[in-house]
Amino acid sequence: MEHGIETLSDTEFMIGGVRFITPKGDLSQTRTTPEQVTILKNPYYLHQYARLRDRVAYHNVFEVGIYKGGTAIALALMFPDIRIVSIDIDPVDEGVMEAVRAFDLSDRVHLHYGASQTDRERIEAIISEEFGNERIELVTDDASHQYASSRRTFEILLPFLADESLYVLEDWAWAHWGGKFETRELRPEPALTNLLFEWVMIAGTRNDVIREVTIEGAMATAYKNSRTRFENVAIEDLYLRRGKTLEPI
Ligand SMILES: C[S@@+](CC[C@H](N)C(=O)[O-])C[C@H]1O[C@@H](n2cnc3c(N)ncnc32)[C@H](O)[C@@H]1O
C-alpha cells in the first residue's frame, strides 16, 4: 500500500478509510458524500503528487478545479501536514462540503466556489485571506484546460509562488488524444500544449523562473526556483523569441 493508497479495482481505491470512485463515461450522476468521494483521477497521478514531494516538500497547495473534491480530499488524507485551498467556477456543492466536514478536514481543505480561474481580483482576495504572507508551494490546475484561461491563471499565481515551488497542469495533452478532442466542438480553443511551449521558452530565457519542465503522462510540471519577486506578470515578457510571435496550434 504505497503512499497510503489501497487499490480495490480499476475504478475504486481507499485512502485512510475513505472510498474513492473514478467514474468512467457519463459523469452526470457523479457526486461526493461522506460514504464515497468522486475523483477524476486514478491513483497513478496521486502517486505522482507523492513523488513530487521528494522534489519540493510542499505544504501550501492551491488547486484550480474542484469538481467533486476528489483531489483536494485525497491529497489532504495522504499528507496530514498540507493545507489545500481550491477554487471552482461552479456553485457550492453541499455534498463535497459535508464530506470535508465528515472526514474532519475542514481546517485543512478550504473550498471556494463561484470563482473563475481568470478572476484575478477574486483569486488574490482568496490567497490573501487563506495564506496571508505565506507562499504557495504547489499549484495544480485541473480546471478549464483551455490555453488562454490556464495561461491567465499562471500569470495571476506566479507572484504568489514560493521561491522553490511546483506548478502542475493536468490533462495538458487533450489536443493530441484524437476522437472527440480532434473536432473543435468539445474544445474550440487552442491546445493547452501552447502553454507548455511557452514554459519551455521561459526555461530557455529565464532559467530561474522555470528551472525544469517535466511531462509524465497527462501531467506537466514546472519547477520554479527563483528569488525574483513578480508583479503584474505577462508571460510573453518572460521569454525572448527573436521578434517572432507564437502561432498557437
Ligand atoms: C476536471 S474537473 C476537476 C477534477 C478534480 N480536480 C478531481 O480530481 O476530481 C474540472 C473542474 O474545473 C472547473 N472549471 C472549469 N472551468 C473553470 C474556470 N474557468 N474557472 C474555475 N473552474 C473551472 C469545472 O467546474 C470542474 O469542476
The ligand as a MOL file (V3000), in Angstrom:
LIG
                    3D

  0  0  0     0  0            999 V3000
M  V30 BEGIN CTAB
M  V30 COUNTS 27 29 0 0 0
M  V30 BEGIN ATOM
M  V30 1 C -11.5480 18.0430 -14.4000 0
M  V30 2 S -12.5890 18.8130 -13.2190 0 CHG=1
M  V30 3 C -11.5880 18.8440 -11.7720 0
M  V30 4 C -11.3750 17.4800 -11.1960 0
M  V30 5 C -10.8240 17.4240 -9.7970 0
M  V30 6 N -9.5570 18.1220 -9.6840 0
M  V30 7 C -10.6430 15.9700 -9.4170 0
M  V30 8 O -9.5250 15.4870 -9.3770 0
M  V30 9 O -11.6370 15.2750 -9.1960 0 CHG=-1
M  V30 10 C -12.6050 20.4470 -13.7920 0
M  V30 11 C -13.3080 21.4480 -12.8730 0
M  V30 12 O -12.8760 22.7400 -13.2990 0
M  V30 13 C -13.9360 23.6380 -13.2040 0
M  V30 14 N -13.7150 24.7560 -14.1330 0
M  V30 15 C -13.8770 24.7710 -15.4830 0
M  V30 16 N -13.5890 25.9800 -15.9790 0
M  V30 17 C -13.2270 26.7540 -14.9160 0
M  V30 18 C -12.8190 28.0980 -14.7840 0
M  V30 19 N -12.7420 28.9110 -15.8360 0
M  V30 20 N -12.5240 28.5610 -13.5650 0
M  V30 21 C -12.6120 27.7560 -12.4650 0
M  V30 22 N -13.0030 26.4640 -12.5340 0
M  V30 23 C -13.3050 25.9610 -13.7450 0
M  V30 24 C -15.1800 22.8140 -13.5520 0
M  V30 25 O -16.3280 23.4100 -12.9870 0
M  V30 26 C -14.8220 21.4450 -12.9820 0
M  V30 27 O -15.3880 21.2780 -11.6940 0
M  V30 END ATOM
M  V30 BEGIN BOND
M  V30 1 1 1 2
M  V30 2 1 2 3
M  V30 3 1 2 10
M  V30 4 1 3 4
M  V30 5 1 4 5
M  V30 6 1 5 6
M  V30 7 1 5 7
M  V30 8 2 7 8
M  V30 9 1 7 9
M  V30 10 1 10 11
M  V30 11 1 11 12
M  V30 12 1 11 26
M  V30 13 1 12 13
M  V30 14 1 13 14
M  V30 15 1 13 24
M  V30 16 1 14 15
M  V30 17 1 14 23
M  V30 18 2 15 16
M  V30 19 1 16 17
M  V30 20 1 17 18
M  V30 21 2 17 23
M  V30 22 1 18 19
M  V30 23 2 18 20
M  V30 24 1 20 21
M  V30 25 2 21 22
M  V30 26 1 22 23
M  V30 27 1 24 25
M  V30 28 1 24 26
M  V30 29 1 26 27
M  V30 END BOND
M  V30 END CTAB
M  END
